[in-house]
């Protein structure tokens, strides 16, 4: 079992980096990657616990980049924390997210919701809180019962408290990952809201830009799309990765180390030998 798409409390997951590694060890996972949103804050703890538990732990990140429509999520695998370009990029993204959070709270207060931005912010330890943390706060306040309901009612695009945020260009995001010695992989391409034909047209363009691969296993991907995405990646000479996008939220249909149909994520998607330096 492997899983190259996990989130911890360093971004919007509910388990600490150490707890993710401990779960991996219990499940018999051979390789996992921490891919927190726009943050490497959990990397040291993740790698340390991986070494202690005998689990191959890969440092990673998930960056939200500009894309029309919406945004493109870019996974960086094997990134080194000393990458200056990546550090600066993450800091810019965090500032943009903080500005958006303030706008959301301001509008909620205007609409009569009893919310307090500073009280919410003081309770959090993550350096980059976002909409999932606002959703948790709304659950705490009794406004909704789950993250899913919070997004559907308030926070998704088209809902009253959705606000766009700053995203860097895709080119700059790729360059920052490469400067940090990482692999740049497009996350969950089916979430881009584009046709399969356009996706096929984009793959060679992405490759020319420096994209190293695409994620072919994700909760949004069924068996049929797994085969199609894997074939497209192979035809374009791109790497293929797989992950559960696990956050640990109650009720989410994302299962550690598993495909959407319940099988273990295939080990051939582990990006070995490209990530060989992180193997135990």
PEWO-V798356 format. One line per field, one symbol per residue. phi: phi as a letter, one per 40 degrees, with the letter a starting at -180 (. if undefined). psi: psi as a letter, one per 40 degrees, with the letter a starting at -180 (. if undefined). A space follows every 50 residues. Layout:
# PEWO-V798356
phi->???
psi->???
This chain:
# PEWO-V798356
phi->.bababbbccbbcbbcdccccccccccgccabbcbccfabcccccccccd cccgbcbbcaabbcbcabcgabcbcbbgcccccccccccccccccccccc dccccdcccdcgccbbdcccccccbccbcaddccdccccdcgcabaddcc cccbbcdgccbcbcbcbcccdcccccccccgbbbbccfdcccfbccccdc ccdcccccchccabcbbadcbcdccdccccccccccgbcbbaacfcbgcd gccbbdgbccbgccccccccgccdbdcbcc
psi->hihfgiiaeebeieiiddddddddddefidhihhgihfiededddddddd ddefhhhhhaihhhihihibihhhhhhfiheehddddddddddddddddd ddddddddddeehgihddddddeieiegiaddddddddddeedieidddd ddddeiheidehhiihhiiddddddddddefihhhhigdeeefiiddddd ddddddddeehdaihehidehadddddddddddddefiihiiiefhdehh eifhhheiieeeiihhdeeefhedfdeei.
